[in-house]
Amino acid sequence: MVSETETSHIVYSKTFKNSTYIYIPLCSDLLNSKGFEPIEVPHQNSGSETILFPAETSESTEWDFDLFAAIFYLVSRYEEYKGFTPDAHHRFPPEASILSKTKSFEFPLVNSWVQKLKKDLILKFPDLIFDEPKFRFISTIDIDSTFQYKEKGFLWSVSGFLKDFFRGNFAEVSNRFKTLTGFKKDTFDVFGDIKAIHKINNTEVIYFWLLANYSKFDKNISWNNKNQSDVIKKLSKDYEIGIHPSYQSNSKFDLVEVEMNRLEKITGQKPKLSRQHFLIHQFPFTYSNLIKNGIEQDYTLGYTSQYGFRAGIASPFYFYDLEKDETTNLLLYPFCSMDITPLHYYKLTPEQAIEKNRELLKKVIQVNGTFISLWHNESLSGKLRWKGDWKKVYEKLIKDATYLIAN
C-alpha cells in the first residue's frame, strides 16, 4: 500500500495541473536563467502582504505568485549584483531594494511564505512531518575602538587634552586625566558590565574585533597592544570572537588574511566568523574572499539606516554565488536591529527604540526565526552621543528576548 507521504507533491508549472497537489505558479524565468543582469520585478501589495512575481491569472486558490522565484530573488541578493547606484562607501543602499518599494523591510516575508507552504502541505498531506525551528536571539557586538582614552599614545593623548580644553569641554579633560592616571576605568571598557547581564540572561553573544592597520576609517589601537590582547583572551573563554575585516580590506583583499592571523595569534584559534567593518561588502567578491580565507559564518547582512530584514528572511542561509551559479558553505546570518539606526536615522527616543525592538522580536518569534542585534562597546558606554538611556535600550532588548525564549 502506498503511503500518503509518497504521493504528496508540489507542482511548479505555468499551468494548473491537479487540485490534489499543491500548485505553485511558475511566473518567472529567473530560476532557469544564468548570470545576474538587472531585471524588473513585478510585485503587488505592501508590508506583510507583499508578493513578488504575481500570477497574471489565479488558477490556484492557494498561491497567486511565484513563491520559488520570489524566495530566490531575495535570498540570493540578486538585486545587489548590478543595476544600482552605491552610496558614499560603495554599499548597496536600502532605497534600491524591492523591499523598500513595497515597504516590507520590517517583515520576514520568506519565513512567512514558508510557514504558509507548510500549513498548506499539512492540510493536503496530514502525515507529513516537519522539523520545527526554534526562536533564537544572538547579540553581536562590534569593537571598532577597544578604549576611548587608554593605550592611544602620548601625542594622541596630548592632542586630545588640548582640543577638549580649548573647546571648553572640561568634563572630558577631567575624564581623560582620571582614565590615563588609573583613577577611572576607560569609558569604552564595558566588557565586565555587559557580561553580567549576559550571564543572568544566558545570552548568546559574539564579538567582532577590528585589528586593522590604522587608517581614516580603521581607528583602533595596534593589534598587538597587550591590554587589548588581554581583554580579547579573557572574553574568548566565554564567547565567540570573530574578525571585523577592515575598511581597507575591501580594496586590498589580502588584508583579510593578515587581520585573521592577528586574531589567531591572540586567541590561539583561527577565526571562523566575520562581519565587515562599516558593513561594506560587494557581491560576490567579498564573500568569495572570506570563503578563500576559511570563514564559515558572516554577520554583515543588514543596514545601518534601516530596521528589518535585508534579504527578507529572519534565518541564516547559505550564500549562493550567482557568478559561479553554485551554493557555497558560507552561512550568512542577517541582523535586523542596529544601535545607530534609531538614534541617527529614525530619530527615536530610547523608549521608542525599545518598543521598535519589541515589535521586531514579536515578528521574528511568530516565524520561529533568528533575531540578531548589532551594538558597539561605544554605544553601550552611555557616553558621548549615547548619553541618556541608550544603554537601557540594549538591556531591555536582552530581557525581552530572554522572556520570549522562556515563554
Secondary structure as the mmCIF struct_conf table of DSSP 4:
data_model
#
loop_
_struct_conf.conf_type_id
_struct_conf.id
_struct_conf.beg_label_comp_id
_struct_conf.beg_label_asym_id
_struct_conf.beg_label_seq_id
_struct_conf.end_label_comp_id
_struct_conf.end_label_asym_id
_struct_conf.end_label_seq_id
HELX_RH_3T_P HELX_RH_3T_P1 GLU A 4 GLU A 6
BEND BEND1 THR A 7 THR A 7
STRN STRN1 ILE A 10 SER A 13
BEND BEND2 LYS A 14 THR A 15
TURN_TY1_P TURN_TY1_P1 SER A 19 THR A 20
BEND BEND3 TYR A 21 TYR A 21
STRN STRN2 ILE A 22 PRO A 25
BEND BEND4 ASP A 29 ASP A 29
HELX_RH_3T_P HELX_RH_3T_P2 LEU A 30 ASN A 32
BEND BEND5 GLY A 35 GLY A 35
STRN STRN3 HIS A 43 GLN A 44
BEND BEND6 ASN A 45 ASN A 45
HELX_RH_3T_P HELX_RH_3T_P3 GLY A 47 GLU A 49
STRN STRN4 ILE A 51 LEU A 52
BEND BEND7 PHE A 53 PHE A 53
STRN STRN5 PRO A 54 PRO A 54
BEND BEND8 GLU A 56 THR A 57
BEND BEND9 THR A 61 GLU A 62
STRN STRN6 PHE A 65 PHE A 65
HELX_RH_AL_P HELX_RH_AL_P1 LEU A 67 VAL A 75
TURN_TY1_P TURN_TY1_P2 SER A 76 ARG A 77
HELX_RH_3T_P HELX_RH_3T_P4 TYR A 78 GLU A 80
TURN_TY1_P TURN_TY1_P3 TYR A 81 TYR A 81
BEND BEND10 LYS A 82 GLY A 83
TURN_TY1_P TURN_TY1_P4 ALA A 88 HIS A 89
BEND BEND11 HIS A 90 HIS A 90
HELX_LH_PP_P HELX_LH_PP_P1 ARG A 91 PRO A 93
HELX_RH_3T_P HELX_RH_3T_P5 PRO A 94 ALA A 96
BEND BEND12 SER A 97 SER A 97
HELX_RH_AL_P HELX_RH_AL_P2 ILE A 98 LYS A 101
TURN_TY1_P TURN_TY1_P5 THR A 102 LYS A 103
TURN_TY1_P TURN_TY1_P6 PHE A 105 GLU A 106
BEND BEND13 PHE A 107 PHE A 107
HELX_RH_AL_P HELX_RH_AL_P3 LEU A 109 LYS A 124
TURN_TY1_P TURN_TY1_P7 PRO A 126 ASP A 127
HELX_LH_PP_P HELX_LH_PP_P2 ASP A 131 PRO A 133
STRN STRN7 ARG A 136 ILE A 143
BEND BEND14 ASP A 144 ASP A 144
BEND BEND15 THR A 146 THR A 146
BEND BEND16 GLN A 148 TYR A 149
TURN_TY1_P TURN_TY1_P8 LYS A 150 GLU A 151
BEND BEND17 LYS A 152 LYS A 152
HELX_RH_AL_P HELX_RH_AL_P4 PHE A 154 PHE A 166
TURN_TY1_P TURN_TY1_P9 ARG A 167 GLY A 168
HELX_RH_AL_P HELX_RH_AL_P5 PHE A 170 LEU A 180
TURN_TY1_P TURN_TY1_P10 THR A 181 GLY A 182
BEND BEND18 PHE A 183 LYS A 184
TURN_TY1_P TURN_TY1_P11 THR A 187 PHE A 188
HELX_RH_AL_P HELX_RH_AL_P6 PHE A 191 ASN A 201
TURN_TY1_P TURN_TY1_P12 ASN A 202 ASN A 202
STRN STRN8 GLU A 204 TRP A 209
HELX_LH_PP_P HELX_LH_PP_P3 ALA A 212 TYR A 214
BEND BEND19 LYS A 216 PHE A 217
HELX_LH_PP_P HELX_LH_PP_P4 ASN A 220 SER A 222
TURN_TY1_P TURN_TY1_P13 TRP A 223 ASN A 224
HELX_RH_AL_P HELX_RH_AL_P7 LYS A 226 SER A 236
TURN_TY1_P TURN_TY1_P14 LYS A 237 ASP A 238
BEND BEND20 TYR A 239 TYR A 239
STRN STRN9 GLU A 240 ILE A 243
BEND BEND21 TYR A 247 TYR A 247
HELX_RH_3T_P HELX_RH_3T_P6 GLN A 248 ASN A 250
TURN_TY1_P TURN_TY1_P15 SER A 251 SER A 251
TURN_TY1_P TURN_TY1_P16 PHE A 253 ASP A 254
HELX_RH_AL_P HELX_RH_AL_P8 LEU A 255 THR A 267
BEND BEND22 GLY A 268 GLN A 269
STRN STRN10 LEU A 273 SER A 274
HELX_RH_3T_P HELX_RH_3T_P7 HIS A 277 LEU A 279
TURN_TY1_P TURN_TY1_P17 PHE A 283 PRO A 284
HELX_RH_AL_P HELX_RH_AL_P9 PHE A 285 LYS A 292
TURN_TY1_P TURN_TY1_P18 ASN A 293 GLY A 294
STRN STRN11 GLN A 297 ASP A 298
BEND BEND23 GLY A 302 GLY A 302
BEND BEND24 THR A 304 SER A 305
BEND BEND25 GLY A 308 GLY A 308
TURN_TY1_P TURN_TY1_P19 ARG A 310 ALA A 311
BEND BEND26 GLY A 312 GLY A 312
BEND BEND27 ALA A 314 SER A 315
STRN STRN12 PHE A 317 ASP A 321
TURN_TY1_P TURN_TY1_P20 LEU A 322 ASP A 325
STRN STRN13 GLU A 326 LEU A 332
STRN STRN14 SER A 337 MET A 338
TURN_TY1_P TURN_TY1_P21 ASP A 339 ASP A 339
HELX_RH_AL_P HELX_RH_AL_P10 ILE A 340 ILE A 340
HELX_RH_PI_P HELX_RH_PI_P1 THR A 341 TYR A 345
BEND BEND28 TYR A 346 TYR A 346
HELX_RH_AL_P HELX_RH_AL_P11 PRO A 350 GLN A 366
TURN_TY1_P TURN_TY1_P22 VAL A 367 ASN A 368
STRN STRN15 THR A 370 HIS A 376
TURN_TY1_P TURN_TY1_P23 ASN A 377 GLY A 382
HELX_RH_3T_P HELX_RH_3T_P8 LEU A 384 TRP A 386
BEND BEND29 GLY A 388 ASP A 389
HELX_RH_AL_P HELX_RH_AL_P12 TRP A 390 ALA A 406
#
